[in-house]
């Protein structure tokens, strides 16, 4: 309460506080919105470069006008910023100089010229420019003219982003497609440079040329951790930038600290919070997901071991799998609740559902071992650890592709049987109508069906026509030969229509 009262007193008695609050809020929102495109285009270095390169523009504006006028500084700084962008782009396109090298050469040279100019002005006596004010800002010196200029730049930048949003979006994510649509990618790039120059100049008094890049990058990076859709990211970045500026200014007033650096530290703290607590990309979520994956792997190891060792005890599982007692109890409780295992005293047994899942895991392990030997060329003693890890992440679709590529092997490199995939036919013989023609598919629910068909002289891809259906059996014609199949057998034979 005392801190709040102190802030209220400052805003009631100090006129500069209102100007500083408004200016810093506008700068925070503007830099946050514009920073989204800077970050997505990997242009953080250009933002830093422009913030330094505008210094000679300010110096020469002062030399030419001999006045400490924000409007003249604005014009000079914008010209210098655009000049830096134009020269660095020309070097990239016409001289064999890398992108970041060209930017580094130009902005350091221009910044050095600005420092030399300020030093020369200082030696001349009279009114002089303070380099420190340009480096870290001088928010306490914001006047009415600065506030008006910042407001105009704020409106212009936001309107520019709104009006040209579609073009900025297209050239940011798909510049080649944008060019084929007739959008001038280079013109949008230079317009973005113009907006960036405006934003940097408007931020001079607030945070200075050194720290302005932080307000351009940090709120946008924070918003990208919190959202995926660009419109939402832009709104969040503006809100985060404005909040960081307001909170940072008030903390600086309370602690009697430089406002610009405190705003930057505040924005960085907000970024750190997002890094930890972001609902999709935060470290906390990643840690929680990792624990879930580890727990899932532990449960699947229990299923596999129980599948291979029916009637295993809890103590045996704990020792063989290297699990702690708490981990084992939690995993068994979860598996029991999901009806994968059943407990009889201290013995663990698989339910039908658990057996099916365990067979899938064993199939994944042994298929991947076979793939590593046949396709990658690894030896038998090299394949178990990787297969033991990969079995938990191979989807059914990937396993089916591997199975097909390997030619549906029945044994792994160690001679162990590979469980076949449980198969549910899409169309069975009993579902065909009398008169329909079809063929026996190569894939059946199990090898027993294939064996019975073989005994009847029916091979995979054998063509037939359905001639009769009764309450007891089904009659098909194969190569002029009549074959009667029991009704319950016809219900599980997978076929494909030919007519």
Order of alpha helices (4+ residues) and beta strands (2+ residues): alpha-alpha-alpha-alpha-alpha-alpha-alpha-alpha-alpha-alpha-alpha-alpha-alpha-alpha-alpha-alpha-alpha-beta-beta-alpha-alpha-alpha-beta-alpha-beta-beta-beta-alpha-beta
